[in-house]
Structures are given as structure tokens and as C-alpha cells.
């Protein structure tokens, strides 16, 4: 067996990336990495009995060379006997609409596309062509912008996304190994000229920092970063095991499908509980959290927060530190946190709770959304703290307002960078029950969803000092 294939085979088996009978959707751009990925999957196709399909994404940026890559990938798939589909997007337009950079908008579009096609085609795996150089660049990028342990572990070999798993079968190979693999097999590839430019932050690391590090410090820098990344992953897994035991000592309250809340003694006793109930609050005793090492304290808070919010993307170390500090504050002190979570200091505990815990249970039943438009100058400087009312910058509304249920193509902009996320994917990730998704009322600006009452609002239309006109939206019971 070829040494590269042997290395890949061992890596795939060690990380349980591929199983017999998998249906794999592979992202292939036409570049060396993705062509190598496709070649490897084809070599393993008979051994594992794989069903393969390739999706190629034309980002609408490079015009002629993008069409060249599209034609190249289509012809390669024809030669290999692999099903092929091309999806075209206008990334510059999406970036402008979502107030993000083209790099970020392109990444979001790719993963939305992968998730949608995997769901439509019943693929259980989505193969992505990240390599060990990508991992080293990601670790450095995360360190430079202020990451914790999770960022240092870099790119994971696999992760879940909706009902599928993203897998990275060639993550153990360097770019040099990938090109050697392809050259030995006389397999050609395309070069994306934008990778040679330094317009994107990651390209600065790729084209400027890493070559200098290899030449001036250590030629094996990528391998050493990979080793550190693996150690961080092990430490994070160990910490996760410790936290799993500690979280069982926290007191969670859950809302059943009628919206009524009730206590469940141990958050760790999950199983049916997490499937049938939604966590709406968590009580952590002072005596419990103060008995833990500071590292475990923060990890426990983060875990409890995540069980309420269903996401930790916008939760920073400063938020976790503020919650820990509540144990030393006076009774009644409160914090407003991301995802509509608040933390409060009680007599002998810190309590995390959803501020909208009862709201989402009645949205589909006799609820209406009304809205008015008013000059900001005539409004109070205090934004409403009522979860039934939301303010938006009306001048950012582009396509006209609608109150409706979801439609194909809907998306929501999330987080500080206002990242575009398909509404369907958000509902899956937020674990909104499937039977409720079609009946939830939405405030929409064309396909752009401004508000999902009871769950979250859009993050691109906040009222600021520059706002001149305010859209005031409110939910209430009919009649």
C-alpha cells in the first residue's frame, strides 16, 4: 500500500471518520487539497462501499478562472464516475448585504450549501479538504485574536452539523505531501490565484508568517503546531469529562411542551430528559463552584450556559468571568448576557435563566406581531427591556416588511459580524421542534428574518447613535 494512503487509512480509522456504507458529499473546488480528497475517497470507495457525490461552489468572484475550475471539476468527476453538482453564489453581493468580508461570506455560503444538499440527498457525511498546514494557520490565527484552549486545538477531524457529520480525511497531510501524492499519480489541479494574495488575514499567515517561520525558526513548525493542537484536544477532552461530573450537581429547571417549568435534579441525568424538555434555568450553589479549581469553574459555567443557550459562539471569556465573579457579589446583582440569558446572585447560589423561557411556547397559538415606525428623536433613550418588544434601525430595511411563516431561502444574520445563516439550519441548531417550525410567526425583510419571537432577533439592524428612524415591533395575543 502506498505510504500516503497507509497514513490516511490509519488516520481515518483512528478518528472513526468513515464507516462501511457511508454516503459522502465532498466539497471539491478544483484545488490540490480537494482534488487529493476526491482521489483518496475514490481509492477507498470499494473498500468501504461508499456512495459519493461532489459539490463544486462557484463564488462568483474570479469570473474566467472560476469557470475554468468549474469545468475542470466537472470533467474530473466524469472521469472518476462520481455524481457532480455545481452551485453558484454571488458572494460579493451577499458580503455587502450581510456587512461581512468576502472570505467570511463565502465560508458561510459554502457550509449552508453543504448542509442543505446533505439533507436533501440523505448524505450522512460531508467531506472537507482541510490539511495540516490549514490547521497550523488556524491555531496561529486563533492565538493572535485571543483564543482559549478550544481555539488552540485547531481544526477538528470531525464535527456534527445538523443530521450529518463534517469529516476531514486528509487533515493529517501537509500541502507538500498532497502535491507529492498528486504528482505521483499524474493528477493535475487548479490554482486559485486569490490564495496568493494577502487581502485576507489567513493568507497573511499562509504567505508571510509561515514561510518565515519555516525558513528562519524551524522547518518542522507545522508538525510541532499539530502536536500542540493534539495536546490541547486531549486536555479539552479531559476537562470535559471532569465537567460532566460537576454539572450533575447543578439544579436545572425544564419547560415541557406546554411551557410549564419543573425542576430536574441532575443535569447529567440526561437521556430522555433533554429530548423531552428544554432547559430554562440553572442553579449553581456557591459552595459547589467555590470548591472547584478556577479552570474547572469556568468550564462548568460555560457548559451550563451552553445547555441554556444552545450555542457558545458569542460567549466570551469576559462573560464567563463575570458569572464566576457573581459568587462574590451581593444578593440581587444581575447580568445581561448573550442569547437572552441573565445571571442573578441569590442568597447562596448563582442562577442562570432564559429571559424568554415561557414566550416561545405560545408563539403558534393566537399570537400576532405588530409594528410601527417612529423617529428616534421622539423616543426615550432607554431601549425596551421587555422580550415582547424589539427595536430595529428602520433605515436598514431593504425589501419591505412582512409578518409571515418561514419560506425557502430565508436566512438570519447572527453575531458581531452579522454572519448569514440559513433559517432552516438555525432552527435545527437551535433545536426548535420540527413540528413548530412551519407555524412560528416571523418578522421578515424579504428573505432576511429580523425576528423569531421567543428565540432570537437579527443582529445587523440594532439601533445605534446613527439611527434616525426606529422600527418598533411587538408581539401580543390576538383579541
C-alpha positions in Angstrom: 0.0 0.0 0.0 1.2 3.5 -0.9 2.7 5.2 2.2 0.4 8.2 1.9 -2.7 6.0 1.5 -1.5 4.0 4.5 -1.1 7.2 6.6 -4.5 8.4 5.5 -6.1 5.0 6.2 -4.7 4.9 9.7 -5.8 8.4 10.4 -9.3 7.7 9.1 -9.6 4.6 11.3 -8.1 6.2 14.4 -10.6 9.1 14.2 -13.6 6.9 13.0 -14.1 9.2 10.0 -15.5 6.8 7.6 -17.7 3.7 8.1 -18.9 1.0 5.7 -21.8 2.2 3.6 -21.4 5.9 4.2 -23.0 8.4 1.9 -20.4 11.2 1.5 -20.9 14.6 0.0 -17.4 16.0 -0.9 -16.7 19.7 -1.4 -14.3 20.0 -4.4 -13.0 23.4 -5.6 -10.5 22.0 -8.1 -7.5 23.0 -6.0 -4.8 20.5 -5.0 -6.3 19.8 -1.5 -9.8 19.0 -2.7 -8.6 17.0 -5.7 -6.5 14.9 -3.3 -9.5 14.4 -1.1 -11.6 13.2 -4.0 -8.8 10.9 -5.3 -8.5 9.4 -1.8 -12.3 8.9 -1.4 -12.3 7.2 -4.8 -9.5 4.8 -3.8 -11.4 3.9 -0.6 -14.8 3.7 -2.4 -14.8 -0.1 -2.9 -13.2 -0.9 0.5 -15.9 0.9 2.4 -18.8 0.6 -0.1 -19.1 4.4 -0.3 -21.7 6.4 -2.2 -20.1 9.6 -3.4 -21.2 13.0 -4.7 -19.2 16.1 -5.4 -20.5 19.7 -4.9 -18.5 22.5 -6.5 -19.2 26.0 -5.5 -18.6 29.0 -7.8 -18.4 32.0 -5.6 -19.0 34.5 -8.4 -15.7 36.3 -7.7 -13.0 35.2 -10.2 -15.1 35.1 -13.4 -13.0 33.3 -16.1 -10.7 31.3 -13.7 -13.8 30.3 -11.6 -15.4 28.9 -14.8 -12.1 27.1 -15.6 -12.2 25.5 -12.1 -15.9 24.6 -12.6 -15.2 22.9 -15.9 -12.1 21.1 -14.5 -14.0 19.7 -11.6 -17.0 18.6 -13.7 -14.6 16.8 -16.1 -12.6 15.2 -13.2 -15.9 13.8 -11.7 -16.9 12.5 -15.1 -13.6 10.6 -15.4 -13.9 9.2 -11.9 -17.5 8.3 -12.3 -18.7 10.5 -9.4 -22.0 12.4 -9.3 -21.4 16.1 -9.6 -23.4 19.3 -8.8 -22.3 22.9 -9.2 -23.9 25.7 -7.0 -23.3 29.3 -7.9 -23.4 32.2 -5.4 -22.8 35.9 -5.6 -20.5 36.2 -2.7 -19.7 39.9 -3.1 -23.4 40.8 -3.1 -24.0 38.6 0.0 -21.0 40.1 1.8 -22.4 43.6 1.1 -25.9 42.7 2.3 -24.6 41.0 5.5 -21.8 43.5 6.2 -19.2 40.8 6.3 -16.0 40.3 4.3 -16.0 38.1 1.2 -13.9 35.4 3.0 -16.4 35.1 5.8 -19.5 35.4 3.5 -18.0 32.7 1.2 -17.4 30.3 4.1 -20.9 30.8 5.4 -22.4 30.2 1.9 -20.4 27.0 1.5 -21.4 25.4 4.7 -25.1 26.4 4.2 -24.9 24.8 0.8 -23.2 21.6 2.2 -25.8 21.3 4.9 -28.7 21.8 2.5 -27.5 19.3 -0.1 -26.6 16.7 2.5 -30.1 17.0 4.0 -31.8 16.8 0.5 -29.6 13.9 -0.6 -29.6 12.0 2.7 -25.8 12.1 3.0 -24.5 11.3 6.4 -21.0 12.7 5.9 -19.7 15.9 4.4 -16.0 15.7 3.4 -13.9 18.8 3.6 -10.3 19.1 2.3 -8.5 20.8 5.2 -4.9 19.8 5.7 -2.2 20.1 8.4 -1.0 23.5 7.1 -4.6 24.8 7.4 -4.7 23.6 10.9 -1.4 25.3 11.8 -2.6 28.6 10.3 -5.9 28.3 12.2 -4.2 27.7 15.5 -2.0 30.8 15.0 -5.0 32.9 13.8 -6.9 31.9 16.9 -4.0 32.7 19.2 -3.4 36.1 17.6 -7.1 37.1 18.0 -7.3 35.9 21.6 -8.3 32.3 21.8 -8.7 29.8 24.7 -7.9 26.1 24.8 -10.6 25.3 22.3 -9.0 27.5 19.7 -5.6 26.1 20.2 -6.9 22.6 19.5 -7.4 23.9 15.9 -9.4 22.1 13.3 -11.2 19.0 14.5 -11.1 15.8 12.4 -14.9 15.7 12.6 -17.9 17.5 14.0 -21.6 17.2 13.8 -23.7 19.6 11.6 -27.4 19.0 11.8 -28.1 15.4 10.9 -24.7 15.0 9.2 -21.1 14.9 10.2 -18.3 17.0 8.7 -15.2 14.9 8.2 -11.7 16.0 7.2 -9.9 12.8 6.0 -6.7 14.5 4.7 -6.2 16.7 7.8 -3.0 14.7 8.6 -1.3 15.6 5.3 0.8 18.7 4.7 0.4 20.7 1.4 3.8 19.3 0.3 2.6 15.7 0.9 -0.7 16.4 -1.0 1.2 17.8 -4.1 3.6 14.8 -4.0 0.6 12.4 -3.8 -1.0 14.0 -6.9 2.2 14.3 -8.9 3.0 10.6 -8.4 -0.4 9.8 -9.8 -0.1 12.4 -12.6 -3.3 14.1 -11.4 -3.5 17.8 -12.2 -5.2 20.6 -10.3 -6.2 24.2 -10.5 -4.6 27.1 -8.6 -6.8 29.7 -7.0 -4.9 33.0 -7.5 -6.7 34.6 -4.6 -4.7 32.3 -2.2 -1.6 34.1 -3.3 -2.9 37.5 -2.4 -2.7 39.0 1.1 -6.1 40.6 1.2 -7.4 38.0 3.7 -6.0 37.6 7.3 -5.4 33.9 6.9 -3.4 34.5 3.7 -1.0 36.8 5.5 -0.3 33.9 7.9 0.0 31.5 5.0 2.1 33.6 2.6 4.1 35.7 5.0 4.4 34.3 8.5 4.6 30.6 7.9 7.3 30.7 5.2 9.4 32.9 7.5 8.8 30.6 10.5 9.9 27.5 8.4 13.0 29.2 6.9 14.2 31.2 10.0 13.0 29.1 13.0 12.0 25.5 12.3 11.3 23.7 9.1 9.0 21.3 11.1 6.9 24.1 12.5 3.7 22.7 11.1 4.3 19.3 12.7 5.0 20.9 16.0 1.9 23.0 15.9 -0.1 19.9 15.1 1.4 18.2 18.2 0.4 21.2 20.4 -3.1 21.1 18.8 -3.4 17.4 19.6 -2.4 18.0 23.2 -4.9 20.8 23.5 -7.6 18.5 22.2 -6.6 15.9 24.8 -6.7 18.4 27.6 -10.1 19.7 26.5 -11.5 16.2 26.4 -10.1 15.6 30.0 -11.7 18.8 31.2 -15.0 17.9 29.5 -15.0 14.6 31.5 -14.5 16.5 34.7 -17.2 19.0 33.9 -19.6 16.2 33.0 -19.4 15.0 36.7 -19.7 18.5 38.1 -22.7 19.5 36.0 -24.7 16.7 37.6 -24.5 18.7 40.9 -26.3 21.7 39.4 -30.0 22.1 39.6 -31.7 22.6 36.2 -35.3 23.6 35.6 -37.0 22.5 32.4 -40.1 23.6 30.4 -42.2 20.8 29.0 -44.1 21.1 25.7 -46.9 23.1 27.4 -44.4 25.7 28.6 -44.7 24.7 32.3 -41.4 24.7 34.1 -40.4 22.0 36.5 -37.2 21.0 38.4 -35.0 18.1 37.3 -32.4 17.4 40.0 -29.4 16.4 37.9 -28.5 17.9 34.6 -26.2 15.0 34.0 -29.1 12.6 34.1 -30.0 13.4 30.6 -31.2 10.8 28.1 -35.0 11.3 27.8 -34.9 14.5 29.9 -33.0 16.5 27.2 -35.2 15.2 24.4 -38.5 15.8 26.1 -37.7 19.0 28.0 -35.9 22.3 27.3 -33.6 23.7 30.0 -34.7 27.2 31.0 -32.7 27.8 34.2 -29.8 26.5 36.1 -28.8 27.0 39.8 -25.2 26.6 40.8 -24.5 26.6 44.6 -21.8 28.9 45.8 -20.3 26.1 47.9 -20.1 23.9 44.8 -18.5 26.4 42.4 -16.1 27.8 45.1 -14.8 24.3 45.8 -13.5 23.9 42.2 -10.2 24.9 40.6 -10.7 28.2 38.6 -10.2 26.3 35.3 -13.0 23.9 36.2 -15.2 26.7 37.5 -15.1 28.5 34.1 -15.6 25.2 32.2 -18.6 24.4 34.3 -20.2 27.8 33.8 -19.6 27.5 30.1 -21.2 24.1 29.9 -24.3 25.2 31.9 -24.6 28.4 29.8 -24.4 26.3 26.6 -27.2 24.0 27.8 -29.5 27.0 28.1 -28.4 29.0 25.0 -27.7 26.0 22.7 -24.7 28.0 21.4 -21.5 29.5 22.7 -20.4 31.3 19.6 -20.8 34.8 21.0 -19.9 33.9 24.6 -16.5 35.3 25.5 -14.2 34.7 28.4 -15.2 38.0 29.9 -18.8 36.8 30.2 -17.8 33.6 31.9 -15.5 35.6 34.3 -18.4 37.9 35.2 -20.6 35.0 36.1 -17.9 33.4 38.3 -17.5 36.8 40.0 -21.2 36.9 40.9 -20.5 34.3 43.6 -18.6 37.2 45.5 -21.3 39.8 44.8 -24.3 40.9 46.9 -27.6 39.2 46.6 -29.8 40.5 43.7 -26.9 41.5 41.4 -27.8 40.7 37.8 -26.0 40.3 34.4 -27.5 40.5 30.9 -25.7 38.0 28.7 -25.8 36.8 25.1 -28.7 34.7 23.8 -31.2 36.3 26.1 -29.7 34.7 29.2 -29.4 36.5 32.5 -27.4 35.6 35.6 -28.5 36.6 39.1 -26.9 36.2 42.5 -29.2 34.7 45.1 -28.5 34.1 48.8 -26.3 31.1 48.3 -26.1 30.4 44.6 -25.8 31.9 41.1 -28.8 31.4 38.9 -28.7 31.4 35.1 -32.0 31.6 33.3 -33.6 32.3 29.9 -35.5 35.6 30.0 -37.9 34.3 27.4 -38.4 30.9 28.9 -42.2 30.9 28.6 -42.6 33.0 25.5 -41.6 30.5 22.8 -44.2 28.0 23.9 -47.2 30.1 22.8 -46.0 31.7 19.6 -48.0 29.5 17.4 -51.2 30.0 19.4 -53.2 33.2 19.0 -50.1 35.4 18.6 -49.7 38.4 16.3 -46.7 40.7 15.5 -47.5 44.4 15.0 -45.1 47.2 14.2 -44.8 51.0 14.0 -42.2 53.3 12.6 -41.2 56.4 14.6 -38.4 59.0 14.5 -35.7 58.1 17.0 -35.7 61.7 18.2 -39.2 61.3 19.7 -38.4 58.1 21.6 -36.9 57.6 25.1 -33.2 57.0 25.2 -33.9 53.7 27.1 -34.3 50.7 24.9 -37.1 48.4 26.0 -36.1 45.5 28.3 -39.4 43.6 27.5 -38.7 40.5 25.5 -42.0 41.0 23.7 -40.8 44.3 22.1 -37.8 44.8 19.8 -36.3 47.9 18.2 -34.7 47.9 14.7 -32.9 50.5 12.6 -35.6 51.1 10.0 -33.2 52.7 7.5 -31.5 49.3 7.1 -34.7 47.6 6.0 -34.3 47.0 2.3 -37.2 44.9 0.8 -40.3 45.8 2.8 -41.7 44.2 5.9 -43.8 41.1 6.2 -45.2 39.1 9.1 -45.3 35.5 7.9 -44.1 32.0 8.4 -40.9 30.6 7.0 -40.2 30.3 3.3 -37.4 28.7 1.2 -34.3 30.9 1.1 -34.9 32.6 4.5 -31.8 33.5 6.5 -30.9 35.3 9.6 -27.8 37.4 10.4 -26.1 36.4 13.7 -23.4 37.6 16.0 -21.0 40.6 16.0 -20.1 40.0 12.3 -23.7 39.6 11.4 -23.0 36.1 9.9 -25.5 34.9 7.4 -27.2 31.6 8.5 -29.9 29.8 6.7 -33.1 29.9 8.8 -33.6 26.2 8.4 -30.1 25.5 9.7 -30.6 27.9 12.6 -33.8 26.1 13.6 -32.1 22.8 13.5 -29.1 24.0 15.5 -31.4 25.8 18.0 -33.3 22.5 18.4 -36.6 24.2 17.6 -39.1 21.2 17.4 -39.7 20.2 13.8 -43.5 20.4 14.3 -43.3 24.1 15.3 -41.0 25.4 12.6 -43.7 26.0 10.0 -46.1 27.7 12.4 -43.7 30.2 14.0 -44.5 33.8 13.1 -41.6 35.8 11.8 -40.8 39.4 11.1 -39.2 39.5 7.7 -37.5 41.9 5.4 -37.7 39.9 2.1 -35.8 36.7 2.8 -33.9 38.4 5.7 -35.5 37.3 9.0 -35.4 40.2 11.5 -37.1 38.4 14.5 -38.1 35.0 15.6 -40.0 35.8 18.7 -39.1 33.6 21.6 -35.8 32.5 20.1 -33.7 35.4 18.8 -33.5 38.6 16.7 -31.4 39.6 13.8 -28.0 41.1 14.8 -27.5 43.5 11.8 -30.2 46.1 12.5 -29.6 47.3 16.0 -30.5 50.8 16.9 -27.3 52.9 17.3 -26.4 56.6 17.7 -26.6 57.0 13.9 -30.1 55.6 13.7 -32.7 58.2 12.5 -35.9 56.1 12.3 -36.9 53.2 14.6 -39.0 50.2 13.7 -40.8 49.1 16.9 -42.1 45.5 16.7 -44.2 43.9 19.4 -45.9 40.6 19.9 -49.2 40.2 21.7 -52.1 37.8 22.0 -54.9 38.3 19.5 -58.1 39.8 20.9 
